[in-house]
Amino acid sequence: MQRRHKGLNAGLLLLLSQIYQVGLNNIPPVTLAALAVNIFLFLQPLEPLNKACISVTEGLYMRDWHRLYLSPIHHADDWHLYFNMVSLLWKGIKLERRLGSVWFGYILSLFSLLVGVVYIFLELILAELLDDSSYKRSCAVGFSGVLFALKVLNNYYHPGGSSNILGVNVSNKYACWFELIAIHLLSPGTSFAGHLAGILVGLMYTMGPLKMIMKACAGGFISPTVFSGQRNSYNPDNSRYSGYSSYPPRNYNLYTGGLNEDEQFERAMRNSLNDRDGRTRYHNNERRPYGFWLPPEESSAEELRSRRLNRFERW
């Protein structure tokens, strides 16, 4: 298989640099494995993006169900990979150390499939309500639907606190909903339905029956490792968990520049949007349905590459 991108992938290099800053020894095994799989499949994808993305047409009507597990682990470009994997890095460190590696791996595997199923359901509803068949063809790739589900879990297991989203302090309890709106105001080409699907899957786990169903299916062989008295023991100032070794605060400072996760994301999003300003203006001049669309024959290889990177909804 050919590499999807040629030349310098700045987002990938920055991601590898930041993983190095944290240190491989400080990343729990399932989180590290998930990062490695996503990076490897970015460099050596199992399928082209148009065969990996998930949509109502391809997933439901064509019954191409393997897209359910391919779509979360394929990314449209290096910055798409960077944003998603940085978020996975920090959410994974918190949740895997809290729940245990086996249960966290169980969550990642199941959530990756469920987000795709809920995404298809939401896009089908939108297509019927708005009488717009383009929603059925919206083809999405990326891990951020799963990340929205993990954010719901993280806020559940580490309640309290607030996040700064676009200059507004928002309680972490509602932060995922504000981020859902903010991301699509800043970057309209992203998959609203994919991110909303992630939030709904997270709520199915924290407030619905999903957690009990997962335990029942596991048959008691695996279960979440949540320690009593630890629910409020996380201290964001030193990232320390009771009973677990913590990596030095200086690693965080080198990596974050003193910003929390949401502030990092906001700054990175601004930088990315500035970097892609020309491509964004191009898409604003002509209405395109969310997600994948087949372009006409291109006049140059560079224009073809530019459109290919922007024709997928990004989770």
C-alpha positions in Angstrom: 0.0 0.0 0.0 1.2 3.5 -0.7 1.5 6.2 1.8 -1.3 8.6 1.7 0.9 11.7 2.0 4.3 12.5 0.5 6.8 15.0 1.9 6.8 16.5 5.4 3.9 15.8 7.7 4.3 18.6 10.3 1.3 17.5 12.4 2.7 13.9 12.6 6.2 15.2 13.6 4.7 17.5 16.3 2.6 14.6 17.6 5.7 12.3 17.9 7.6 15.2 19.6 4.9 15.6 22.2 4.6 11.9 22.8 8.4 12.0 23.4 7.9 14.9 25.8 5.5 12.9 27.9 7.6 9.8 27.8 6.6 6.3 26.6 7.0 5.0 30.1 4.4 7.4 31.4 1.7 6.4 28.8 -0.4 3.4 29.9 -0.2 0.4 27.5 -3.7 0.5 25.8 -3.4 4.3 25.2 0.1 3.8 23.8 -1.2 0.9 21.6 -4.1 3.0 20.3 -1.7 5.9 19.5 0.6 3.5 17.7 -2.2 1.9 15.6 -3.6 5.3 14.5 -0.1 6.6 13.5 0.8 3.3 11.7 -2.5 3.3 9.8 -2.0 7.0 8.8 1.3 6.0 7.2 0.1 2.7 5.9 -3.7 2.8 5.6 -5.6 -0.5 5.3 -7.9 1.1 2.7 -8.2 4.4 0.8 -10.3 7.0 2.7 -13.2 6.5 0.3 -13.3 2.8 1.3 -12.7 3.4 5.0 -15.2 6.2 5.8 -18.7 5.5 7.2 -22.0 6.7 5.8 -25.6 5.7 5.7 -25.3 4.7 2.0 -22.1 2.7 2.4 -22.7 1.3 5.9 -26.4 0.7 6.0 -27.6 0.4 2.4 -24.5 -1.3 0.9 -24.0 -3.3 4.2 -20.2 -2.5 4.1 -20.0 -3.1 7.9 -16.2 -3.3 8.0 -16.2 0.5 7.7 -17.5 0.7 11.3 -14.1 -0.3 12.6 -12.0 1.2 9.8 -13.4 4.7 9.9 -12.3 5.6 13.5 -8.7 4.6 12.9 -8.1 6.4 9.6 -7.5 10.2 9.3 -7.8 12.7 6.5 -4.5 14.4 7.0 -1.6 14.9 9.5 -3.3 17.7 11.4 -6.5 15.7 11.7 -4.4 12.9 13.2 -2.5 15.4 15.5 -5.6 16.9 17.1 -7.2 13.6 17.7 -4.2 11.8 19.1 -3.2 14.6 21.4 -6.7 14.5 22.9 -6.5 10.7 23.2 -3.1 10.9 24.9 -4.4 13.0 27.8 -7.8 11.4 28.1 -6.2 7.9 27.8 -3.7 8.6 30.6 -6.5 9.7 33.0 -9.1 7.1 32.2 -6.8 4.1 31.7 -5.1 4.6 35.1 -8.5 5.1 36.6 -10.4 2.2 35.1 -7.6 -0.3 34.4 -6.1 -1.2 31.0 -8.3 -4.2 30.2 -11.6 -2.3 30.8 -10.3 0.8 29.1 -9.4 -1.3 26.0 -12.8 -2.8 26.1 -14.3 0.7 26.2 -12.2 1.9 23.2 -13.1 -1.1 21.1 -16.8 -1.0 21.8 -17.1 2.8 21.6 -15.3 2.8 18.2 -18.1 0.6 16.8 -21.0 2.2 18.6 -20.1 5.7 17.6 -20.3 4.6 13.9 -23.7 3.0 14.5 -25.1 6.1 16.2 -23.6 8.3 13.5 -25.5 6.4 10.8 -28.7 6.6 12.8 -28.3 10.4 13.3 -27.5 11.1 9.6 -30.5 9.0 8.6 -32.8 11.0 10.8 -31.4 14.3 9.5 -31.8 13.1 5.9 -35.5 12.3 6.5 -36.3 15.3 8.6 -34.7 17.8 6.2 -35.5 15.9 3.1 -31.9 16.1 2.0 -30.3 12.9 0.7 -26.8 14.4 1.0 -26.7 13.4 4.7 -27.0 9.8 3.6 -23.8 10.2 1.5 -21.9 12.1 4.2 -18.8 9.9 4.7 -16.8 10.4 7.9 -13.4 9.3 9.2 -11.5 9.9 12.4 -11.3 9.2 16.1 -12.9 12.3 17.5 -16.4 10.8 17.9 -14.8 8.3 20.3 -12.9 11.2 22.0 -16.2 13.0 22.7 -17.5 9.8 24.3 -14.3 9.6 26.4 -14.7 13.3 27.4 -18.1 12.5 28.9 -16.6 9.6 30.8 -13.7 11.8 32.0 -16.1 14.4 33.3 -18.1 11.7 35.0 -15.1 10.1 36.8 -13.4 13.5 37.5 -16.3 15.8 38.3 -16.1 19.5 39.1 -13.9 22.2 37.6 -14.4 24.3 34.5 -12.9 24.8 31.1 -12.2 27.9 29.1 -13.9 27.6 25.7 -13.5 30.6 23.4 -12.9 32.8 26.4 -15.9 31.6 28.3 -15.6 29.6 31.5 -17.9 26.6 31.2 -18.5 23.9 33.8 -16.9 20.6 32.8 -20.3 19.0 33.1 -21.5 20.9 30.1 -18.2 21.5 28.3 -18.7 18.7 25.7 -21.9 20.4 24.5 -20.2 23.8 24.2 -17.3 22.3 22.4 -19.6 20.5 20.0 -21.0 23.9 19.0 -17.7 25.8 19.1 -15.9 23.3 16.9 -18.6 23.6 14.2 -18.6 27.4 14.3 -14.9 27.5 13.9 -14.6 24.6 11.4 -17.9 23.9 9.6 -16.5 21.0 7.6 -16.2 18.7 10.7 -18.8 16.1 11.4 -21.4 17.5 13.8 -23.3 14.1 13.7 -20.1 12.2 14.4 -19.2 14.3 17.5 -22.8 14.2 18.7 -22.8 10.5 18.3 -19.8 10.3 20.6 -21.5 12.4 23.3 -24.6 10.2 23.1 -22.5 7.0 23.4 -20.8 8.5 26.5 -24.1 9.3 28.1 -25.3 5.8 27.3 -22.4 4.6 29.4 -22.6 7.1 32.3 -26.4 7.5 32.5 -27.9 4.6 30.5 -27.6 0.8 30.5 -24.5 0.5 28.4 -22.1 0.0 31.4 -24.3 -2.8 32.8 -24.6 -4.5 29.4 -20.8 -4.4 29.0 -20.3 -6.0 32.4 -22.9 -8.6 31.6 -21.2 -9.4 28.3 -17.8 -9.6 30.0 -19.2 -12.3 32.3 -17.3 -11.0 35.3 -13.9 -11.7 33.7 -13.2 -8.0 33.4 -14.6 -5.0 35.2 -13.7 -1.3 35.7 -11.0 -0.7 38.4 -12.4 2.3 40.2 -11.0 2.8 43.6 -13.1 4.0 46.5 -12.3 7.5 47.6 -10.5 8.2 44.4 -13.2 9.8 42.4 -12.2 13.3 43.5 -8.5 12.6 44.1 -7.2 13.9 40.8 -5.3 17.1 41.1 -4.8 18.9 37.8 -1.9 20.9 39.2 0.4 17.8 39.5 -1.6 15.2 37.6 -1.3 12.7 40.5 -3.5 9.7 41.2 -3.6 8.0 44.6 -1.8 4.7 44.3 -0.2 5.4 41.0 3.2 6.9 40.0 2.9 10.3 38.3 5.2 11.8 35.7 7.0 15.1 36.6 5.0 18.3 36.3 7.8 19.7 34.1 6.8 17.3 31.3 3.3 18.9 31.3 4.7 22.4 31.3 7.1 21.7 28.4 4.2 20.2 26.5 1.3 22.5 27.3 3.0 25.8 27.9 0.8 26.2 31.0 -2.5 25.7 29.1 -5.1 23.1 30.0 -6.4 20.7 27.4 -9.3 22.9 26.2 -7.0 25.9 25.9 -4.5 23.8 23.9 -7.2 22.6 21.6 -8.5 26.2 21.1 -5.1 27.5 20.2 -4.3 24.5 17.9 -7.6 24.9 16.2 -6.9 28.6 15.5 -3.5 27.8 14.2 -4.9 25.1 12.0 -7.6 27.3 10.6 -5.1 30.0 9.8 -2.9 27.5 8.1 -5.8 26.3 6.0 -7.4 29.7 5.3 -7.1 29.4 1.6 -8.8 26.0 1.5 -11.5 27.1 3.8 -12.4 30.1 1.6 -12.6 27.8 -1.3 -15.2 25.6 0.3 -17.2 28.5 1.6 -17.7 29.7 -1.9 -19.6 26.6 -2.9 -22.0 24.5 -0.9 -20.8 21.0 -0.3 -22.6 18.3 1.7 -20.9 17.2 4.8 -18.4 14.5 4.3 -17.1 12.7 1.3 -17.9 13.9 -2.2 -16.4 12.9 -5.6 -14.8 15.8 -7.3 -14.8 16.2 -11.1 -11.6 15.5 -13.1 -8.9 17.9 -11.8 -6.7 20.1 -13.8 -3.6 19.6 -11.7 -2.2 17.1 -9.2 -1.9 19.7 -6.5 -5.5 20.7 -6.7 -6.5 17.0 -6.6 -4.5 16.5 -3.4 -6.0 19.6 -1.8 -9.5 18.5 -2.5 -8.8 14.9 -1.4 -7.7 16.1 2.0 -10.9 18.1 2.5 -13.6 15.9 1.2 -14.1 13.8 4.3 -16.0 14.7 7.4 -13.5 14.7 10.3 -14.4 13.1 13.6 
